[in-house]
Amino acid sequence: MNLLVPMSTEDGGFSAPGIGEFLGLPALFFEGTPFEINRIILVRLLAITVMLLLFWLALRKAKLVPGRGQSVAELALGFVQVQIADQILGENLGRRYLPLLAGLFYGILAMNITGVIPALNISGTALIGMPLVLGLVAYVVFIYAGVKEIGAGKFFKNSLFPSGVPWPIYILLAPIEFINIFIVRPISLALRLLLNMMVGHLLLVLCFGATNFLFFSAGGWVGLFGIGTLAFGFVFTLVELAVFILQAYIFTLLTAVYVQQAVSEEH
């Protein structure tokens, strides 16, 4: 699926991209086996491998006086620590969950950013599988944190029966809290990430696909409109870069918030 192929129908007209961009991706390796790898799985593997390799190269020989690579890696980890972990969870709890939060932030960012890398051109989080896995990770983490830090009984009591509510209201409130905390949370995390990456991909396909069509297929003065679609494509690329960072930040921040709520003595 190349973003820069003409998006045209058999009669030469332009065809806008749709959900089919994400469906029926052909197998690249191990076709017909449980280990089949298509394009988006390959993109995910490449993104995570490169991210881990960069951190490993920067930190493999850590020194008291850091070099350039180590300084960049420490600043990257420090951002997650200061802006998310310590701010939401406090210093002690934040340090315990920093590796997980940093892994979420930079893993999501690495898979998001492949959407604007030439020859990859699709975010690893633009299909539902990976956002669901990440939502499940956040789900398991905040339940684990609540059970470990304050005990299972108190965690579920605080979650389903918040204090300060007249007891008859719990008949209505407890099921609502159960659905909100144990069902809606992971699904909303997954859908927020998925839809932002999917919409961004479609916008870029639309801009650059239309540019290709206008320049090479439309003919005549109509082709001049390709200059506008090309300019919009570059603008949307810059916007997408900001969205990639923002979505990684929001996902990680909400995970930390859910952990904080799970370990609090009272909601």
HELIX and SHEET records of a PDB file:
HELIX    1   1 ILE A   19  PHE A   22  5                                   4    
HELIX    2   2 ARG A   39  LEU A   59  1                                  21    
HELIX    3   3 ARG A   68  VAL A   80  1                                  13    
HELIX    4   4 GLN A   81  LEU A   89  3                                   9    
HELIX    5   5 GLU A   91  ILE A  113  1                                  23    
HELIX    6   6 THR A  114  VAL A  116  5                                   3    
HELIX    7   7 GLY A  129  ILE A  150  1                                  22    
HELIX    8   8 ALA A  152  LEU A  160  1                                   9    
HELIX    9   9 TRP A  167  ILE A  169  5                                   3    
HELIX   10  10 TYR A  170  ILE A  179  1                                  10    
HELIX   11  11 ASN A  180  VAL A  184  3                                   5    
HELIX   12  12 ARG A  185  PHE A  213  1                                  29    
HELIX   13  13 LEU A  214  ALA A  218  3                                   5    
HELIX   14  14 GLY A  220  LEU A  224  5                                   5    
HELIX   15  15 PHE A  225  VAL A  263  1                                  39    
SHEET    1   A 2 ALA A  27  PHE A  29  0                                        
SHEET    2   A 2 ILE A  37  ASN A  38 -1                                        
END                                                                             
